[in-house]
């Protein structure tokens, strides 16, 4: 397994942490910005995240409730100040709802007293891709060097190191896989039925700007879906789907390729449907490729963005 230590540097009012991940930048960005992934890895070992609200846009708010193994909640919240896609984002990091005991302990380590607002900070997260690896740099800016040192001495490195280990093992997929998760504001029956619809699937299938034309489709085990997608620039993309397993309102599995027998471009797709409320459904799509090189190439071509756009179109269609 790929292992990478966290590097910590103290600068003027700043704690800087760096860590590399063995995955393409767009994939690391995805697990940092999608709340369904964040809940799997945020917080030290043993912590869970029963609440993850993440409105990832400039001016949007977030709130993550970290729960310790002994049941104590440590909520963090703030707003997104800047976002440069696939490069960086900046957010405030407020501890307004943290337990009073924690506030007193950090203030004691920093040698300061006063309102807890002095412990609030600003976090800049930077992403750099180097030879197939992705470096993540966290730059946390505090009110002064005393508070910086108080946080640095309170286990900041250890906490982030454990979070990053969880990110590597629990959020990032295997080297040949890509996992997309998205919450839709519709019932599981309507979402699954849209995938099963023989005709109207053409209205939402494909990324933004693409159109889909079906030649033939049999939505059943052993059935095939033969269709062509047309990109915004007019490029034609032939597709062939062969259904391997279907469990109504729960699961779909199929082989996806171009249908060109001279190309070895097939990959396996598994889709899980999970109802979390009456009108909320989580879709989890796992794509398995022959090797990591093909997976990384597909990610580079925009597979993550395309999948989210397709599911976004489905959400709007329904």
ROMI-648219 format. One line per 4 residues: number of its first residue (from 0); for each residue x, y, z of N, C-alpha, C. Coordinates in steps of 0.02 Angstrom, whole numbers. Example, Ala and Ser with C-alpha at 12.3 -4.5 7.8 and 13.67 -1.06 7.14 Angstrom:
residues 2
0 = 660,-284,390,615,-225,390,660,-165,390; 642,-112,354,684,-53,357,645,2,394 .
This chain:
residues 318
0 = 42,-60,0,0,0,0,44,62,0; 22,113,-38,58,176,-42,55,211,26; 113,232,52,115,267,115,151,333,106; 126,385,139,156,450,133,146,487,199 .
4 = 201,512,228,196,550,290,172,620,276; 142,650,328,121,719,325,180,763,345; 194,813,303,248,861,317,217,924,347; 243,946,404,216,1005,438,269,1060,440 .
8 = 248,1120,422,292,1178,424,255,1235,458; 289,1269,505,260,1328,537,286,1391,503; 240,1433,482,256,1497,451,222,1552,491; 229,1614,471,199,1669,508,123,1662,512 .
12 = 98,1647,573,27,1637,588,-4,1577,551; 39,1534,523,15,1480,479,44,1412,499; 0,1361,496,22,1291,498,11,1264,427; 64,1239,397,61,1212,330,72,1137,333 .
16 = 26,1098,305,31,1025,302,30,1002,230; 72,953,213,74,925,146,70,849,149; 35,821,100,30,748,96,15,728,24; 46,674,0,34,650,-67,-12,590,-66 .
20 = -51,584,-121,-97,527,-129,-85,495,-196; -91,430,-198,-79,392,-260,-144,387,-300; -162,444,-329,-223,449,-368,-221,512,-410; -259,514,-466,-261,575,-506,-291,633,-468 .
24 = -272,693,-486,-295,752,-451,-372,757,-450; -404,745,-507,-476,752,-510,-512,704,-463; -482,646,-452,-512,597,-407,-503,619,-334; -444,646,-317,-433,672,-250,-478,732,-237 .
28 = -485,776,-287,-530,833,-281,-602,809,-266; -623,756,-300,-690,729,-291,-703,708,-219; -656,673,-188,-668,649,-120,-660,706,-68; -631,762,-89,-626,821,-46,-688,865,-50 .
32 = -727,861,-103,-780,910,-115,-850,879,-119; -855,813,-117,-920,780,-119,-937,757,-48; -992,783,-19,-1008,765,51,-1018,691,63; -1039,653,12,-1048,581,21,-981,546,29 .
36 = -928,575,4,-861,548,15,-830,576,80; -842,640,93,-813,672,152,-832,635,216; -894,613,220,-916,581,282,-878,516,297; -845,488,247,-808,426,256,-740,436,288 .
40 = -711,497,281,-641,504,300,-626,563,346; -670,611,351,-654,672,389,-648,655,464; -595,679,494,-585,670,566,-536,615,582; -508,617,643,-459,566,663,-488,496,665 .
44 = -444,448,675,-464,378,679,-515,368,734; -569,331,717,-621,317,766,-677,368,766; -667,426,734,-719,477,730,-766,461,672; -829,479,680,-878,474,627,-905,544,613 .
48 = -944,549,558,-972,613,538,-1047,606,525; -1088,609,579,-1160,600,570,-1193,655,529; -1161,714,526,-1188,770,487,-1134,797,442; -1147,798,376,-1103,831,328,-1146,872,281 .
52 = -1145,937,291,-1180,984,247,-1127,1024,211; -1127,1023,144,-1071,1048,106,-1097,1080,42; -1113,1144,45,-1138,1181,-14,-1078,1211,-49; -1046,1171,-91,-980,1189,-119,-987,1239,-176 .
56 = -991,1302,-158,-991,1358,-205,-969,1419,-167; -944,1469,-202,-921,1530,-170,-980,1562,-134; -972,1574,-69,-1026,1600,-28,-1068,1547,5; -1059,1484,-17,-1095,1428,13,-1069,1411,82 .
60 = -1111,1379,122,-1093,1361,190,-1079,1286,195; -1042,1268,247,-1033,1198,264,-1038,1189,339; -1055,1129,359,-1056,1110,430,-1043,1036,434; -991,1017,470,-974,947,480,-972,933,554 .
64 = -1011,885,576,-1011,865,646,-969,802,653; -910,810,684,-867,752,698,-886,724,767; -896,659,771,-914,627,834,-858,581,856; -833,593,915,-777,553,942,-801,483,960 .
68 = -754,436,971,-773,368,990,-813,366,1055; -805,416,1099,-843,416,1161,-906,459,1157; -925,478,1095,-989,510,1085,-991,586,1091; -933,619,1095,-931,692,1099,-929,721,1029 .
72 = -972,771,1016,-976,803,951,-930,863,947; -895,870,890,-851,927,876,-872,958,809; -923,1001,809,-945,1030,746,-897,1084,721; -885,1084,656,-849,1139,624,-893,1167,569 .
76 = -888,1231,557,-931,1263,508,-896,1323,478; -924,1348,424,-896,1407,392,-925,1418,324; -891,1459,284,-913,1475,216,-854,1468,168; -871,1455,105,-820,1451,53,-808,1521,24 .
80 = -746,1542,28,-727,1610,7,-702,1612,-65; -666,1560,-86,-638,1557,-153,-639,1484,-177; -651,1474,-241,-646,1408,-272,-616,1415,-341; -561,1381,-353,-532,1375,-419,-533,1300,-436 .
84 = -579,1278,-479,-588,1206,-491,-523,1169,-505; -513,1114,-470,-456,1069,-478,-389,1102,-461; -392,1158,-426,-331,1191,-404,-331,1207,-329; -384,1240,-305,-385,1260,-235,-454,1283,-214 .
88 = -464,1285,-149,-522,1320,-121,-503,1346,-52; -540,1398,-31,-527,1430,33,-592,1433,72; -588,1415,137,-649,1418,178,-631,1440,248; -679,1473,280,-670,1488,350,-680,1425,390 .
92 = -646,1421,447,-648,1362,491,-666,1386,561; -730,1381,577,-755,1410,640,-770,1355,691; -750,1368,752,-760,1319,807,-813,1344,855; -861,1383,831,-912,1412,874,-951,1361,914 .
96 = -959,1300,886,-999,1249,920,-958,1195,954; -892,1203,956,-850,1154,989,-862,1153,1065; -851,1097,1098,-862,1094,1171,-817,1144,1208; -843,1169,1263,-806,1219,1302,-741,1190,1329 .
100 = -741,1125,1347,-680,1094,1373,-624,1096,1322; -641,1084,1259,-591,1086,1205,-564,1156,1197; -608,1206,1199,-586,1276,1192,-536,1294,1247; -552,1276,1308,-508,1292,1364,-440,1258,1357 .
104 = -440,1195,1333,-378,1158,1326,-332,1190,1273; -361,1209,1216,-320,1240,1164,-296,1308,1186; -338,1346,1219,-317,1412,1244,-261,1405,1296; -265,1353,1336,-212,1340,1385,-146,1325,1350 .
108 = -148,1283,1298,-87,1267,1261,-59,1328,1226; -103,1373,1204,-80,1433,1170,-61,1489,1217; -80,1482,1281,-65,1534,1330,-105,1597,1320; -169,1588,1298,-213,1645,1286,-278,1636,1323 .
112 = -314,1690,1334,-381,1688,1364,-425,1736,1324; -490,1725,1330,-536,1769,1295,-590,1731,1258; -623,1765,1213,-678,1736,1175,-653,1680,1129; -694,1627,1122,-674,1570,1081,-665,1590,1007 .
116 = -692,1646,986,-685,1667,916,-613,1676,896; -568,1687,945,-497,1694,929,-467,1629,901; -503,1573,911,-478,1509,886,-502,1494,815; -544,1536,788,-566,1526,719,-508,1539,671 .
120 = -512,1507,613,-456,1512,566,-482,1512,494; -436,1517,448,-452,1513,376,-408,1458,346; -440,1415,307,-405,1358,278,-403,1363,202; -344,1360,174,-335,1356,101,-310,1286,85 .
124 = -345,1252,38,-326,1185,16,-304,1188,-56; -242,1167,-69,-212,1169,-135,-200,1098,-161; -207,1089,-227,-199,1024,-258,-147,1030,-314; -98,985,-314,-47,984,-366,-37,912,-390 .
128 = -39,901,-456,-28,833,-483,43,828,-509; 78,776,-484,149,766,-502,159,693,-518; 172,678,-582,187,609,-604,134,559,-580; 71,577,-589,17,532,-571,-2,532,-498 .
132 = 37,567,-456,20,575,-386,-10,644,-375; -49,651,-322,-79,715,-307,-55,739,-238; -25,798,-237,-5,828,-174,-61,874,-150; -81,866,-87,-129,911,-56,-93,952,-4 .
136 = -101,1017,-7,-68,1064,39,-123,1101,77; -120,1097,144,-167,1134,187,-130,1192,218; -156,1252,209,-127,1311,238,-179,1342,285; -169,1333,350,-216,1358,400,-188,1421,431 .
140 = -225,1476,425,-203,1541,451,-240,1558,515; -202,1573,568,-231,1588,633,-224,1663,649; -254,1683,705,-252,1754,724,-182,1777,739; -142,1733,772,-73,1751,789,-32,1688,798 .
144 = 32,1697,811,77,1639,817,65,1599,880; 41,1632,933,26,1595,994,-29,1543,982; -82,1565,949,-137,1519,934,-114,1466,884; -74,1486,836,-45,1437,789,-9,1382,827 .
148 = 33,1401,875,71,1352,913,26,1309,957; -27,1340,984,-74,1301,1025,-106,1246,985; -127,1260,923,-157,1209,880,-104,1157,860; -45,1182,842,8,1136,821,25,1086,876 .
152 = 21,1109,939,39,1066,996,-20,1024,1021; -79,1036,993,-139,1001,1018,-154,938,977; -109,918,933,-119,857,894,-144,869,824; -131,929,798,-155,946,730,-125,900,678 .
156 = -60,887,682,-28,843,634,-56,772,639; -63,748,700,-87,679,710,-159,672,685; -201,722,699,-270,718,677,-277,717,602; -240,762,568,-244,763,495,-212,701,465 .
160 = -159,676,495,-127,615,470,-176,557,471; -213,550,525,-262,497,530,-320,507,480; -341,570,471,-394,584,422,-371,564,352; -309,581,336,-283,565,270,-276,490,259 .
164 = -259,454,312,-256,381,306,-325,353,291; -377,380,324,-446,360,310,-466,378,238; -444,437,216,-459,457,147,-430,406,98; -368,385,111,-335,338,67,-370,270,66 .
168 = -390,246,125,-416,178,130,-492,173,123; -528,226,143,-601,221,145,-637,262,91; -604,312,62,-637,355,14,-611,346,-57; -545,341,-65,-518,330,-132,-531,258,-154 .
172 = -553,248,-216,-565,180,-240,-500,144,-256; -506,80,-273,-447,42,-295,-418,74,-358; -356,57,-373,-318,92,-426,-351,86,-494; -391,33,-506,-422,24,-572,-496,43,-571 .
176 = -518,76,-517,-590,90,-510,-604,164,-506; -666,181,-521,-691,249,-513,-760,242,-481; -770,280,-427,-834,278,-391,-865,347,-390; -927,351,-413,-965,413,-413,-1026,404,-368 .
180 = -1036,451,-323,-1095,449,-279,-1130,517,-282; -1196,514,-285,-1235,577,-289,-1303,567,-257; -1326,618,-222,-1392,616,-191,-1441,651,-237; -1497,617,-253,-1549,645,-295,-1611,658,-253 .
184 = -1647,712,-270,-1705,733,-231,-1769,700,-258; -1767,633,-264,-1824,597,-290,-1827,528,-258; -1885,496,-262,-1893,430,-232,-1852,378,-269; -1837,324,-234,-1798,270,-265,-1837,238,-322 .
188 = -1903,237,-317,-1944,208,-371,-1938,249,-435; -1941,315,-429,-1938,357,-489,-1867,357,-519; -1816,355,-476,-1747,356,-501,-1732,290,-538; -1749,234,-507,-1736,170,-540,-1776,164,-605 .
192 = -1838,187,-603,-1881,183,-663,-1853,223,-721; -1818,277,-705,-1787,317,-759,-1732,278,-793; -1695,237,-755,-1643,194,-785,-1675,138,-826; -1734,115,-806,-1766,59,-840,-1807,82,-900 .
196 = -1823,146,-905,-1865,173,-958,-1834,160,-1027; -1870,125,-1069,-1843,105,-1134,-1835,164,-1182; -1877,215,-1174,-1879,270,-1223,-1850,335,-1194; -1875,355,-1136,-1860,422,-1111,-1790,429,-1081 .
200 = -1753,374,-1075,-1684,379,-1051,-1642,425,-1096; -1661,430,-1160,-1626,474,-1206,-1629,547,-1186; -1680,566,-1146,-1689,636,-1129,-1638,662,-1078; -1608,615,-1040,-1562,638,-988,-1494,604,-990 .
204 = -1486,551,-1026,-1423,513,-1025,-1367,551,-1060; -1311,558,-1027,-1252,590,-1056,-1236,657,-1023; -1173,679,-1030,-1153,743,-1000,-1188,802,-1032; -1178,860,-1002,-1208,922,-1029,-1186,933,-1101 .
208 = -1232,950,-1144,-1216,965,-1213,-1217,905,-1259; -1224,844,-1231,-1227,783,-1271,-1299,763,-1284; -1310,730,-1340,-1375,700,-1355,-1365,625,-1365; -1417,588,-1350,-1414,515,-1355,-1469,489,-1400 .
212 = -1451,444,-1446,-1500,413,-1490,-1494,337,-1483; -1550,305,-1466,-1550,233,-1455,-1569,196,-1519; -1528,147,-1536,-1544,103,-1593,-1588,46,-1571; -1571,15,-1514,-1613,-38,-1486,-1596,-46,-1412 .
216 = -1645,-70,-1373,-1633,-77,-1301,-1680,-130,-1272; -1651,-176,-1234,-1688,-225,-1196,-1663,-222,-1124; -1702,-192,-1080,-1681,-186,-1011,-1700,-249,-973; -1656,-298,-980,-1665,-362,-946,-1597,-396,-943 .
220 = -1590,-444,-898,-1528,-482,-894,-1515,-517,-961; -1457,-504,-990,-1440,-531,-1055,-1459,-484,-1112; -1497,-431,-1096,-1517,-383,-1147,-1462,-334,-1163; -1469,-299,-1219,-1419,-251,-1240,-1451,-183,-1254 .
224 = -1411,-132,-1243,-1430,-63,-1261,-1378,-37,-1310; -1398,-26,-1371,-1353,0,-1422,-1374,72,-1437; -1328,119,-1426,-1346,189,-1436,-1284,229,-1458; -1298,289,-1482,-1245,335,-1503,-1253,401,-1467 .
228 = -1198,425,-1439,-1197,491,-1409,-1163,539,-1456; -1189,600,-1460,-1160,652,-1503,-1137,709,-1458; -1072,724,-1462,-1044,777,-1421,-1061,846,-1446; -1048,898,-1407,-1063,967,-1428,-1029,987,-1494 .
232 = -972,954,-1509,-936,971,-1571,-956,926,-1629; -1007,884,-1618,-1031,840,-1671,-998,772,-1674; -950,758,-1630,-916,694,-1630,-965,638,-1609; -962,581,-1645,-1006,525,-1630,-970,476,-1583 .
236 = -1006,451,-1533,-978,403,-1486,-1024,342,-1482; -1009,288,-1520,-1050,227,-1517,-1042,194,-1449; -1096,166,-1423,-1096,133,-1357,-1135,68,-1360; -1111,20,-1322,-1146,-44,-1314,-1146,-62,-1240 .
240 = -1206,-73,-1213,-1215,-95,-1143,-1245,-164,-1144; -1216,-210,-1105,-1244,-278,-1099,-1260,-290,-1025; -1324,-299,-1010,-1346,-305,-940,-1331,-375,-912; -1298,-376,-854,-1278,-439,-823,-1322,-456,-762 .
244 = -1345,-405,-726,-1387,-417,-667,-1431,-357,-655; -1494,-370,-638,-1542,-317,-622,-1583,-339,-562; -1582,-299,-510,-1626,-310,-452,-1669,-247,-445; -1733,-254,-457,-1777,-196,-460,-1770,-151,-399 .
248 = -1760,-87,-412,-1757,-34,-362,-1697,-41,-315; -1648,-83,-334,-1589,-92,-291,-1523,-90,-329; -1519,-123,-387,-1452,-136,-415,-1456,-149,-490; -1405,-123,-526,-1397,-137,-598,-1323,-150,-610 .
252 = -1308,-201,-650,-1239,-216,-668,-1236,-229,-744; -1185,-198,-776,-1179,-209,-848,-1107,-199,-871; -1093,-227,-931,-1030,-215,-966,-1041,-158,-1015; -996,-109,-1014,-1003,-50,-1057,-942,-45,-1102 .
256 = -954,-33,-1166,-900,-25,-1214,-925,12,-1275; -883,13,-1326,-902,47,-1388,-939,1,-1436; -933,-64,-1424,-962,-112,-1471,-916,-130,-1528; -858,-98,-1531,-808,-112,-1584,-765,-171,-1561 .
260 = -772,-228,-1595,-736,-288,-1575,-660,-282,-1585; -638,-232,-1623,-566,-223,-1632,-535,-184,-1575; -576,-159,-1530,-551,-120,-1472,-563,-158,-1407; -516,-154,-1363,-524,-184,-1297,-542,-128,-1248 .
264 = -604,-104,-1254,-624,-45,-1215,-683,-58,-1168; -697,-121,-1153,-751,-136,-1108,-732,-123,-1035; -782,-102,-996,-772,-96,-924,-837,-115,-888; -831,-134,-825,-888,-157,-786,-917,-99,-746 .
268 = -984,-94,-747,-1018,-42,-709,-1067,-75,-661; -1064,-54,-598,-1111,-76,-547,-1145,-14,-517; -1211,-15,-512,-1249,42,-486,-1293,19,-429; -1285,51,-371,-1327,37,-313,-1375,96,-302 .
272 = -1437,81,-284,-1488,131,-269,-1507,124,-195; -1500,178,-157,-1516,176,-85,-1563,233,-67; -1619,215,-37,-1667,266,-15,-1648,288,55; -1640,354,65,-1624,379,132,-1682,417,163 .
276 = -1727,442,121,-1789,473,143,-1841,460,89; -1902,482,100,-1956,469,52,-1938,494,-17; -1910,553,-21,-1893,582,-86,-1820,598,-92; -1777,554,-66,-1705,562,-73,-1674,494,-86 .
280 = -1635,491,-139,-1603,428,-159,-1529,440,-172; -1488,396,-147,-1416,399,-161,-1401,348,-216; -1368,372,-268,-1343,328,-321,-1268,320,-312; -1245,258,-311,-1174,243,-309,-1156,204,-371 .
284 = -1111,231,-412,-1089,199,-474,-1016,180,-467; -1000,117,-476,-930,94,-475,-912,67,-543; -860,97,-574,-836,75,-639,-768,42,-629; -761,-18,-654,-699,-56,-647,-667,-64,-716 .
288 = -605,-41,-723,-569,-42,-786,-514,-96,-785; -488,-114,-843,-437,-167,-844,-375,-152,-802; -356,-88,-797,-297,-70,-758,-301,3,-737; -252,24,-696,-252,92,-670,-238,144,-724 .
292 = -199,125,-775,-182,172,-828,-245,194,-866; -289,145,-881,-351,161,-916,-396,203,-871; -401,183,-807,-441,222,-760,-418,294,-758; -353,304,-751,-326,372,-747,-338,412,-811 .
296 = -333,378,-868,-345,411,-932,-418,433,-936; -464,390,-915,-535,407,-916,-550,465,-870; -519,465,-811,-528,521,-764,-503,586,-796; -445,582,-830,-417,641,-862,-461,668,-917 .
300 = -499,624,-951,-544,645,-1004,-608,676,-978; -619,673,-912,-679,705,-884,-734,658,-863; -717,595,-847,-768,546,-829,-806,566,-766; -772,595,-717,-805,614,-655,-855,670,-668 .
304 = -833,722,-703,-877,777,-719,-936,753,-761; -922,710,-810,-975,684,-853,-1027,644,-816; -1005,603,-768,-1053,563,-729,-1096,607,-685; -1066,658,-654,-1105,703,-612,-1154,743,-654 .
308 = -1134,764,-714,-1179,801,-758,-1237,757,-781; -1223,694,-796,-1276,648,-816,-1327,639,-761; -1303,628,-700,-1349,619,-643,-1384,685,-626; -1350,741,-639,-1383,805,-629,-1440,814,-679 .
312 = -1430,794,-740,-1482,797,-792,-1541,751,-772; -1524,692,-744,-1577,647,-720,-1618,681,-665; -1584,714,-619,-1618,748,-564,-1667,801,-591; -1644,838,-641,-1687,890,-671,-1744,858,-711 .
316 = -1730,804,-747,-1781,770,-786,-1838,746,-742; -1820,718,-685,-1872,691,-640,-1912,746,-606 .
